[in-house]
Amino acid sequence: MSGINKVILVGHLGKDPEIRHLEGGVAVASFPLATSETFNKDGRKVEQTEWHNIVMWRGLADVAAKYLQKGKLVYIEGKLRTRSFEDKEGIKKYTTEVVAENFTMLGRKTDFETEGAPRNGARTAETDGYRNDADDLPF
């Protein structure tokens, strides 16, 4: 039996997506996403925030660049990926990212209005015709 690697997050963008174009014009977007949970500790309400590194590829990255901004609330489905890289000193480092397969913008209709964009409420990358195929990723 093979395993399941599925992540579902609902949170706010910590920054505007950073868009890069790799060889061959492949678009990749990345941004931090904050998720928060509240719990009681010694009779006080405590909020704990987790930060997640989100990566979107190709058409999904293009949609993210057009619609997502710092502070926006978004629902993301994807997979966890851990990769390694060398820093400037040549030391091997590891990072874990959520490779998004689709997303849906959440919140009020006015939250999605951008200059020139139609006033049609929540947009989903999947209904716009963009869905990443994890087997297509270049790593």
Secondary structure by P-SEA (a helix, b strand, c coil): cbbbbbbbbbbbbcccbbbbbcccbbbbbbbbbbbbbbbbcccbbbbbbbbbbbbbcaaaaaaaaacccccccbbbbbbbbbbbbbccccbbbbbbbbbcccccccccccccccccccccccccccccccccccccccc
